[in-house]
Amino acid sequence: MQQAAGERLTKWREDKKLTQSELAAKWGVSQPFLSQIENGSRSPNLKLAAVIERDTDGDLTATSWVTLEREGTGESSAVAGSVSGVMEEGAHVG
């Protein structure tokens, strides 16, 4: 799931004619971290996932990124529901 979402983020960024450095600066993260998100080796935290959802106009939802471990099972499941409330605390991620 992370790799597919990362590939979609890369395509979105390239369509917007943004470099990784430009987008990372806008989101308050490092360029290497953004690169790791795009290649699927890392996932954004919930706040950054909400920023990505907002900035991509919902093309990449927070549930594309964030998983929760089911208590006691070791299994992961996608976060359900809206994360719009997360952004009410402020848009800066870093």
C-alpha positions, 0 to 999 in steps of 0.5 A: 500500500505504501509504495503505491501511495508513494508512486501516486505522490511522486506523480502528483508532485511531478504534475505540479512541477515541484521538486522533492526539495520544494515540496519537503520545504513546504511541508516542513520535512527533509528532502530525504524523508520525502524521498523515503515516503515516495519510494515506499520505505517510510510512511508519514505520520498522521499530521503529515498524512492529513497535510498530503490529503489537504494539498492533493485535494483528497487524491491521496487520503490519509488512509493511503498512508497510516495504519494502526496495529490491531491490539494484541494481534500484530495485524495492521488495519487502515485508519478509518474516518476523516482526519480533518480535525487533525488539521485544525491544530495547525498546518505546520507538520515539522 
